[in-house]
Amino acid sequence: MAGSEAAWQAAQAGIPVVIHEMRPRVGTFAHRTGSLAEMVCSNSFRSDDSEQNAVGLLHWEMRAAGGLIMEMADAHRLPAGGALAVDRDPFAEAVTARLRAHPLIEVVDEEVSALPQSGHWIIATGPLTGSGLAQAIADEAGQESLAFFDAIAPIVHFDSIDMDTAWMQSRYDKGETEEERTAYINCPMTKDQYEAFIDAMLAAEKTEFKPGETAGYFDGCLPIEVMAERGRETLRFGPMKPVGLTNPHNPTEKAYAVVQLRRDNALGTLYNIVGFQTKMKYGAQKEVFGMIPGLQDAQFARLGGIHRNTFINSPTLLDAQMRLKSKPHIRFAGQITGVEGYVESAAMGLLAGRMAAAEMRGASLPEVPQTTAMGALVTHITGGAEAKTFQPMNVNFGLFPPVSDAKGGRKGRQVRYKMYTDRAKADWQDWLGVRQAAE
């Protein structure tokens, strides 16, 4: 995501770009294709609400900046209520086609395993950086690379779901069209079924970490069994919450818990189990997920899994222009910098591409206002966060400078968020205008 967006932004500014991509020659645990911008975990870009949600605001800022990732996401979006979900394979193929067709972009299918010593470079290798380059980065940083573990949710074939048990409905019937209001498949559980499911999941055989590895996770992508270990009711107040849903097969009975599946492709033939990232072994997954009403005969297009995710201590290593302090001809962008999520990663690629292009043209971009979603993220990773406790972070309003007349309570929060987004949109448009004038 980040590398694709960085290349696009630099090329659009008139700078020739070479993309080095090791896939498909060198594969990873999670990738299946050689497409650029392949989505390997969820197919969701999360909320698209630019007035009440920080990631929705980030969507808006990227669209305003001519972002390729958002343009292609909009072109290949799927019904998902208030979220922006993407048909993952056509999306990645479209991003790849646009980049390969650009007259200033060359794509070279090769692995880079050492830090380049000259030129202008952006390292946007994502969570699965090749071992050689990862070691080179660690050697240059003078420390071991930091890491946490990411988990992937399984994907189910729609025609194997029992729709006499399950039903289609978005929570609280959210959405402007009937298709959006029925964007999710819901599988209800009674209390006894939920308790048996939790017992089986906790007892299931799981992937063990290698000697010396510590099981640190990013809280936004916890394996479902890790959430269950924190308390038997945790899932009922998380991905399995039953609120805002009415079962048309039994409208008078309230489900104790509900498993939701979200469409994963435009054809509607594949659905991923929302929030069900897992480290259970494959055989255990089939048995445990088969206990979910409606999924007793489920056929899986992909089972879940877990992989190591490397990121650098950006507040220590990067300057405000996202350059490696010890080698300022190298910038970092994307998830390797310690932002979490598809959109956040692409956003940092957008900034890195623009910063590199400006530098090569003898200019320097003004500081991105911290009042914007872009500015809040880049400030966080380049010095705003505490280096000793630095961990991956999604965009959120806690990274923004406070607004002056924030009020308490639910109404106050809504007003406050609207103030954040109004201020951000004005400041982002001003920054884009300053950038264009400088160029």
C-alpha positions in Angstrom: 0.0 0.0 0.0 2.6 2.5 1.1 5.1 1.8 -1.7 2.4 1.9 -4.4 1.1 5.3 -3.1 4.6 6.7 -2.7 5.5 5.8 -6.3 2.3 7.3 -7.6 2.7 10.6 -5.8 6.3 11.0 -6.9 5.5 10.1 -10.5 2.5 12.5 -10.6 4.9 15.2 -9.4 7.1 14.5 -12.5 9.8 12.3 -10.9 10.8 9.1 -12.6 10.3 6.1 -10.2 11.5 2.6 -10.0 9.5 0.1 -7.9 11.5 -2.9 -6.6 9.1 -5.7 -5.8 10.4 -9.1 -4.7 7.1 -10.9 -5.3 6.3 -13.2 -7.0 9.9 -14.4 -7.2 10.2 -14.3 -3.4 7.0 -15.1 -1.6 5.8 -14.6 1.9 3.6 -16.4 4.4 0.6 -14.2 3.7 0.8 -13.1 0.1 -0.8 -15.2 -2.7 0.0 -13.1 -5.8 2.6 -10.8 -7.3 0.2 -7.9 -7.5 1.2 -4.6 -5.9 -1.0 -3.4 -2.9 -2.2 -7.0 -2.3 -4.5 -7.1 0.8 -3.5 -10.0 3.1 -5.6 -9.6 6.2 -9.1 -7.9 6.2 -10.5 -6.5 3.1 -11.8 -3.4 5.0 -10.5 0.1 5.0 -12.8 0.6 8.1 -15.2 3.6 8.6 -15.7 6.0 5.7 -17.3 8.7 7.9 -15.1 11.8 7.5 -17.0 13.8 10.1 -17.1 11.5 13.1 -14.2 9.1 12.5 -10.4 9.7 12.3 -9.8 7.0 9.7 -12.8 8.3 7.6 -11.1 11.7 7.8 -7.9 10.1 6.5 -9.8 8.7 3.6 -11.0 12.2 2.8 -7.5 13.7 3.0 -6.1 11.1 0.7 -8.9 11.6 -1.8 -8.2 15.4 -1.7 -4.5 14.7 -2.5 -5.3 12.5 -5.5 -4.4 9.3 -3.8 -4.2 6.2 -6.0 -5.1 3.8 -3.2 -8.3 5.6 -2.4 -9.3 6.0 -6.0 -8.9 2.3 -6.6 -10.7 1.4 -3.3 -13.7 3.5 -4.4 -13.7 1.9 -7.8 -13.8 -1.6 -6.3 -15.8 -1.0 -3.1 -18.2 -3.6 -1.7 -21.4 -3.1 0.4 -20.3 -2.8 4.0 -22.7 -0.5 5.8 -20.7 2.6 6.9 -17.4 1.0 6.2 -15.3 1.0 3.0 -14.7 -2.7 2.1 -12.8 -3.6 -1.1 -12.9 -6.4 -3.6 -9.3 -7.3 -2.8 -8.0 -9.0 -6.0 -9.5 -6.6 -8.6 -8.4 -3.7 -6.4 -4.7 -4.9 -6.3 -4.8 -5.7 -10.0 -6.1 -2.2 -10.8 -3.4 -0.5 -8.6 -0.8 -2.6 -10.3 -2.1 -1.8 -13.8 -2.2 1.9 -13.1 1.4 1.9 -11.8 2.8 -0.2 -14.6 1.0 2.0 -17.2 2.4 5.2 -15.8 5.1 6.6 -18.2 7.4 7.6 -15.3 7.2 4.3 -13.4 9.2 1.2 -13.9 8.5 -2.0 -11.9 11.5 -4.3 -11.4 10.8 -7.8 -10.1 13.7 -8.3 -7.7 14.5 -8.4 -4.0 16.5 -5.7 -2.4 18.4 -7.3 0.5 20.7 -4.4 1.6 20.4 -0.7 2.3 21.2 1.3 -0.8 24.2 3.6 -0.4 23.2 6.4 -2.8 20.2 7.8 -4.7 16.8 8.6 -3.3 15.0 5.7 -1.8 11.8 4.9 0.1 11.6 1.6 2.0 8.0 0.6 2.2 8.4 -3.1 2.7 5.4 -3.6 5.0 5.0 -6.1 7.7 6.8 -8.9 5.9 10.1 -7.3 5.1 12.6 -9.8 3.6 15.1 -11.3 6.0 18.1 -9.8 4.4 16.8 -6.2 4.3 15.3 -6.6 7.8 18.8 -7.5 9.1 20.4 -4.6 7.2 17.9 -2.2 8.8 18.5 -3.7 12.2 22.3 -3.4 11.8 22.0 0.3 10.7 19.7 1.1 13.6 22.1 -0.3 16.1 19.4 -2.3 17.7 17.2 -5.3 17.2 14.1 -4.7 15.0 11.0 -4.4 17.0 8.2 -6.7 16.2 4.7 -7.8 17.1 2.4 -10.5 15.7 -0.4 -10.1 13.2 -3.2 -12.5 12.7 -5.4 -13.2 9.6 -9.1 -14.1 9.6 -10.5 -17.0 7.6 -12.6 -16.6 4.4 -15.7 -18.8 3.7 -17.4 -19.8 0.5 -20.9 -18.2 0.5 -22.6 -21.2 -0.9 -21.5 -23.3 2.0 -23.2 -21.1 4.6 -26.6 -22.3 5.9 -28.9 -19.3 5.2 -31.8 -21.1 6.9 -29.9 -20.3 10.1 -27.9 -17.2 9.2 -29.4 -14.0 7.8 -28.2 -10.8 6.1 -28.3 -7.5 7.9 -25.9 -4.7 8.8 -25.9 -3.7 12.4 -28.7 -1.2 13.2 -29.6 -1.6 9.5 -26.9 1.0 8.7 -26.6 2.0 5.1 -28.4 4.1 2.5 -29.3 1.3 0.2 -30.8 -2.2 0.7 -27.6 -3.7 -0.4 -25.7 -1.8 2.3 -28.3 -2.6 4.9 -27.8 -6.3 4.2 -24.0 -6.3 3.8 -23.2 -8.7 6.6 -24.2 -12.3 7.2 -25.1 -13.0 10.8 -24.8 -16.4 12.6 -26.6 -16.4 16.0 -25.6 -18.3 19.1 -27.5 -19.3 22.3 -25.7 -19.0 25.6 -25.0 -22.8 25.7 -23.6 -22.6 22.1 -21.4 -19.6 23.0 -20.0 -21.3 26.1 -19.2 -24.5 24.2 -17.6 -22.5 21.5 -15.4 -20.6 23.9 -14.4 -23.9 25.6 -13.5 -25.5 22.3 -11.5 -22.5 21.1 -9.5 -22.2 24.3 -8.7 -25.9 24.2 -7.8 -26.0 20.5 -4.2 -26.7 19.3 -2.5 -23.4 18.4 0.6 -22.3 16.6 3.5 -22.1 18.9 6.1 -19.3 18.8 9.7 -20.1 18.0 12.2 -20.2 20.9 13.1 -16.6 21.9 10.0 -15.1 20.4 7.7 -13.1 22.7 4.0 -13.1 21.9 3.4 -9.4 21.6 0.3 -8.5 19.7 -1.2 -5.3 18.2 -4.4 -4.7 20.2 -6.3 -3.8 17.0 -5.7 -7.2 15.5 -5.7 -9.7 18.4 -6.3 -13.4 17.7 -9.8 -14.3 18.8 -8.6 -16.9 21.2 -6.3 -14.3 22.9 -9.3 -12.1 23.4 -11.2 -15.0 24.9 -8.4 -15.7 27.3 -8.9 -12.2 28.7 -12.4 -13.2 29.8 -15.2 -15.4 28.7 -17.5 -12.5 27.9 -14.9 -10.5 26.0 -16.0 -11.6 22.6 -19.7 -10.8 23.4 -18.7 -7.2 23.9 -16.3 -7.3 20.9 -16.6 -9.0 17.5 -19.5 -11.2 18.6 -21.7 -8.5 20.2 -25.4 -9.2 19.4 -26.7 -5.6 19.5 -28.5 -3.9 16.6 -29.5 -7.2 14.9 -32.9 -9.0 14.6 -33.0 -12.6 13.4 -35.8 -12.9 10.8 -35.9 -16.7 11.4 -36.8 -16.1 15.0 -37.5 -12.4 15.6 -38.8 -12.7 19.2 -35.6 -14.3 20.5 -32.5 -12.3 21.1 -29.2 -14.0 20.3 -26.7 -14.3 23.1 -23.9 -13.7 20.7 -23.6 -13.2 16.9 -20.8 -14.0 14.5 -20.7 -11.7 11.5 -19.2 -12.3 8.0 -18.5 -9.5 5.6 -18.5 -9.8 1.8 -14.9 -10.3 0.5 -15.4 -10.0 -3.3 -17.8 -8.3 -5.7 -19.4 -11.6 -6.8 -20.5 -12.2 -3.3 -19.0 -15.7 -3.4 -16.6 -15.2 -0.5 -17.1 -13.8 3.0 -14.5 -13.3 5.7 -15.4 -13.8 9.4 -15.2 -10.4 11.0 -12.7 -10.1 13.9 -11.8 -13.8 13.8 -8.1 -13.5 13.4 -6.6 -16.7 14.8 -3.5 -18.6 15.6 -5.3 -22.0 15.9 -3.9 -24.7 13.7 -5.8 -25.5 10.5 -7.5 -28.7 11.6 -8.6 -27.0 14.9 -10.1 -24.0 12.9 -12.3 -26.3 10.9 -13.6 -28.0 14.0 -14.1 -24.9 16.1 -15.6 -22.7 13.4 -17.8 -25.6 12.4 -19.5 -25.1 15.8 -20.9 -21.7 14.7 -24.6 -22.1 13.7 -24.8 -21.6 10.0 -21.2 -22.6 9.4 -21.5 -26.2 10.3 -20.8 -27.2 6.7 -18.6 -24.2 5.8 -16.0 -24.6 3.1 -13.0 -22.3 3.6 -11.3 -20.5 0.7 -8.6 -19.5 3.2 -8.0 -20.4 6.8 -6.6 -18.0 9.4 -3.0 -17.7 10.4 -0.4 -15.6 12.3 2.9 -14.0 11.2 5.6 -11.9 12.5 5.4 -8.1 11.7 8.6 -6.0 11.8 8.6 -2.2 12.5 11.3 0.3 13.4 11.5 2.7 16.3 10.6 5.6 14.1 10.7 8.4 16.8 14.4 7.6 17.3 15.4 6.8 13.8 13.5 9.2 11.5 13.5 12.9 11.0 10.4 15.1 10.4 10.8 14.4 6.6 10.6 10.6 7.3 14.3 10.2 6.4 16.6 7.8 8.2 18.8 10.2 10.3 21.9 8.2 9.7 21.3 7.8 6.0 19.1 10.8 4.9 18.9 9.5 1.3 16.6 6.8 2.6 13.0 7.4 3.7 10.7 4.9 5.4 6.9 4.7 4.8 4.0 2.4 5.7 3.6 -0.2 8.4 7.3 -0.6 8.9 7.3 2.9 10.4 4.9 1.9 13.2 1.5 2.9 11.8 -1.1 0.2 11.7 -3.7 -0.4 9.0 -4.0 -0.3 5.2 -5.1 3.3 5.1 -2.5 4.6 7.6 0.2 2.8 5.7 -0.9 4.2 2.3 -1.1 7.7 3.9 2.5 7.6 5.0 3.4 6.5 1.5 1.6 9.5 0.1 3.6 11.8 2.3 6.9 10.1 1.7 6.4 10.2 -2.1 5.6 13.9 -2.0 8.5 14.7 0.3 11.0 12.8 -1.8 9.7 14.4 -5.0 10.0 17.9 -3.5 13.5 17.3 -2.3 14.6 16.0 -5.7 13.3 19.2 -7.2 15.2 21.4 -4.7 12.3 22.2 -2.6 11.1 21.3 0.9 7.5 20.8 1.9 6.2 22.7 4.8 5.4 20.8 8.0 2.2 18.9 7.7 -0.3 20.4 10.2 -0.7 18.1 13.2 -4.4 19.2 13.2 -4.8 16.9 10.1 -5.0 13.2 10.1 -1.9 13.0 8.0 -0.1 15.4 10.3 -1.2 13.6 13.4 0.2 10.3 12.2 3.5 11.6 10.8 4.1 13.6 14.0 3.4 10.6 16.1 6.0 8.4 14.3 8.7 11.0 13.9 8.9 12.3 17.4 5.4 12.7 19.0 5.4 9.2 20.5 7.5 8.1 23.5 10.4 6.1 21.9 10.8 3.8 24.9 7.2 2.5 24.7 6.6 3.0 20.9 4.1 0.6 19.5 2.1 0.4 16.2 -0.8 2.9 16.2 -4.0 3.4 14.1 -5.1 7.0 13.4 -7.3 8.3 16.2 -8.4 11.7 17.6 -6.1 11.2 20.6 -3.2 12.1 18.3 -4.7 15.5 17.4 -4.2 18.7 19.3 -7.3 19.3 21.5 -10.1 21.6 20.4 -10.8 24.5 22.7 -14.5 24.0 23.7 -14.7 20.2 23.9 -17.7 19.0 26.1 -18.2 15.8 28.0 -20.8 13.2 27.3 -22.0 11.6 24.1 -23.3 14.8 22.5 -20.1 16.6 23.4 -18.0 13.9 21.8 -19.9 14.1 18.5 -19.6 17.9 18.5 -15.9 17.6 19.3 -15.2 15.1 16.6 -17.0 17.3 14.0 -14.7 20.2 15.2 -11.7 18.0 14.7 -12.7 17.1 11.2 -13.7 20.6 10.1 -10.4 22.0 11.3 -8.5 19.2 9.7 -10.2 19.6 6.3 -9.5 23.3 6.2 -5.9 22.9 7.3 -5.2 20.0 4.8 -6.6 22.0 1.9 -4.4 24.9 2.9 -1.4 22.6 3.1 -2.1 21.2 -0.3 -2.3 24.8 -1.7 1.0 25.7 -0.1 2.5 22.6 -1.6 1.3 23.4 -5.1 2.5 26.9 -4.8 6.0 25.8 -3.7 6.2 23.4 -6.6 
